[in-house]
Amino acid sequence: MPEPALTVRYTLEELTVLADLYELDNLPGCRRASLSTSTRNLATRTLIARHVLAMPPAGGVELQQPHATVLGTLFAADDIVQYIRHRPAESFVDQWFATDAATVGLSELDGIVTMALYEGRVAPTPGRNLDDVAPDTTVSGFDEVITVHRSAGAPVSVERLLAVPHDG
């Protein structure tokens, strides 16, 4: 498996703030956190301090690169593969979102979501490509593999992610 071109980490709180900016229930592959006003404000300030979001002089909020590309791949993915491992106390899900240009691997552990951006279509199984992963595939080390092929393009484009609508 190739090394990722970029790896970014977000808290569930940060991803919930980003979803709210786009008036979404949640971002693809991510669960939603319950936020108090103070937690929402802290997560927003953290996103600005980490240069995930910027507040341009003209107003509004902008999602900065490379975050727009990483998150845009979640929306634009033609293929989504979930690798699920069941353990006695919990289940672990690794999700892969692929376009022709890039693949994002997404996993969550203890409220931290890690997203790894790869060039082209890749899958976490050595010697395999996402195009080769069919529904109900058995993959060593995983209990379940779920594959979804989208045919209807991207509901939210990278360009839309770069400019969040605002009032005023």
C-alpha positions, 0 to 999 in steps of 0.5 A, a space after each residue: 500500500 502506498 504512503 498517503 500524500 497527506 494525513 489530517 486529523 479532526 475531532 468529532 466536534 470539529 467535523 460537526 461544526 464543518 457539517 453545520 456550516 454546510 447545513 448537513 446532518 453530518 459529513 460522509 462517513 462521520 458521526 455527529 457530536 452533540 455540542 454545547 455552545 461553548 464546545 461549538 465555539 471552541 471547535 470553531 476557534 480551533 478550526 480557525 487556529 489550525 487554518 482549516 477555516 479562514 474568515 476573509 475580509 469580505 465576510 463569511 467563512 472559507 474552508 482552506 486547502 488542503 482540507 477542501 480537497 480531503 473533505 471534497 473527496 468524501 463528497 465526490 467519491 464514486 466508490 465507498 468501501 467499508 471494512 468492518 472488524 467486530 470485536 467483543 466490546 465494539 466494532 471498528 470501521 475503516 472507510 475508503 472514499 474514492 474518485 479517479 483522482 484520489 482516495 481518502 481513508 477514514 477511521 475514527 478512534 476515541 473521537 478523533 477522525 483520521 483522514 489519509 489522502 492518497 493519489 488515485 484509487 487505492 484500497 487498504 488491502 495490499 495488491 488490490 485496487 478499489 475497482 477490484 473490491 466487489 460487494 460481499 468480498 471476503 478480505 483477510 482480517 475483516 469480518 465484513 466488507 460493504 461496497 457502495 458505487 455511486 452513479 450520481 456524481 458529487 452532491 457538494 463540489 470542492 468549489 462549494 466547499 471553498 466558499 461557505 454561504 453567509 448572511 449579510 
